[in-house]
Amino acid sequence: MAPRRCPCGTGLPYAECCGRLHEGAAAAATAEQLMRSRYSAFAVGDPAYLLATWHSTTRPRDLDLDPATRWTGLDVLATTGGGLLAAEGRVRFRASYLRDGADGTQEELSRFVREDGAWRYLDAV
């Protein structure tokens, strides 16, 4: 049986890609990698990872994921900044989902900043 592919779309096995970040064995090196890992956290139902990677100034107190939503694909449309040595970055993406038998998409321009040396999701613009 082949290993489960990562939901983020890299083609890598989940355990070698976003799974390492979700379990705390690695940290996102770039804003895009954090965005991909957050998408994967929505796809696998990991609200604790989402909260842990949210900037302290915009993080909600708790997060309930919609069990009726199944995330089905991710397309990264553009990135600005967010590299290995950057302090901030933006990632535009389109996420596909299935909810109540209907297909949908969510397009967002997310802002990421470093907090205590780690990439964090700040907000969407």
Secondary structure as GFF3:
##gff-version 3
##sequence-region A 1 125
A	DSSP	three_ten_helix	14	16	.	.	.	ID=ss1
A	DSSP	alpha_helix	18	22	.	.	.	ID=ss2
A	DSSP	alpha_helix	31	44	.	.	.	ID=ss3
A	DSSP	alpha_helix	47	52	.	.	.	ID=ss4
A	DSSP	beta_strand	69	81	.	.	.	ID=ss5
A	DSSP	beta_strand	88	99	.	.	.	ID=ss6
A	DSSP	beta_strand	102	115	.	.	.	ID=ss7
A	DSSP	beta_strand	118	124	.	.	.	ID=ss8
###
